[in-house]
């Protein structure tokens, strides 16, 4: 593969990589969902995640809006000994 795709956007990404995955809005269905999680690492920082989605039809069979909020923090530890 030519170019910086591997270090910038692949498994070796250090910063700036954002997954952009969209689902099409549902034109005739109102829906909302939320999901949250929390985890701990022994002798380290906690991890947490939050995700919410809402789908709102504006004009039947013509226009709908879908919004998503996502946040993830991965805690861990560094063993300096």
ZAKOL-331256 format. One record per residue (C-alpha): residue in one letter; x, y, z. Coordinates in steps of 0.001 Angstrom, whole numbers, padded with zeros to 6 digits, always signed. Layout:
ZAKOL-331256
AXYZ
...
end
This chain:
ZAKOL-331256
X+000000+000000+000000
X+001411+003379-000961
X+000978+006494+001126
X+000445+007106+004840
X-002806+005151+005174
X-001317+002492+007474
X+000245+004731+010146
X-002448+007411+009933
X-005645+005379+009744
X-004807+001697+010292
X-003941-000454+013282
X-000818+001645+013956
X-002747+004932+014178
X-001557+007152+016994
X-003892+010145+016620
X-006568+011581+014423
X-008245+008372+013275
X-012044+008607+013431
X-014319+005800+012356
X-017159+007213+010268
X-019919+004640+009971
X-023445+005800+009195
X-026810+004108+008997
X-029477+005565+006758
X-032355+007302+008583
X-035605+005341+008727
X-038230+007461+006960
X-041299+006215+008885
X-039982+005234+012316
X-039202+007263+015412
X-036659+005539+017625
X-034075+006280+020283
X-031543+004127+022118
X-028692+004588+024586
X-025914+002335+025842
X-023273+002949+028509
X-020495+000913+030084
X-017842+001191+032786
X-014824-001003+033513
X-011805-000920+035795
X-008217-002016+035356
X-006370-003332+038410
X-003886-000676+039551
X-004886+001530+036595
X-007394+004037+035283
X-011057+003233+034650
X-012583+002848+031182
X-016012+004071+030088
X-018167+004281+026995
X-021392+006036+026020
X-023473+005803+022866
X-026866+007323+021980
X-028881+007391+018758
X-032131+009087+017731
X-034109+008771+014502
X-036841+011332+013719
X-039023+011345+010606
X-039671+014915+009381
X-041763+014315+006219
X-043395+010889+005801
X-041641+008749+003151
X-039418+011721+002222
X-037181+013132+004967
X-035809+011907+008291
X-032938+012894+010583
X-030679+010451+012439
X-028163+011602+015046
X-025533+009646+016967
X-023344+010563+019946
X-020423+008306+020868
X-017656+008615+023434
X-015112+006046+024606
X-012247+006379+027080
X-009879+003472+027550
X-008015+003500+030825
X-004998+001402+031530
X-001715+001367+033360
X+001968+001642+032692
X+004258-000614+034698
X+007464+001374+035247
X+009172-001205+037420
end
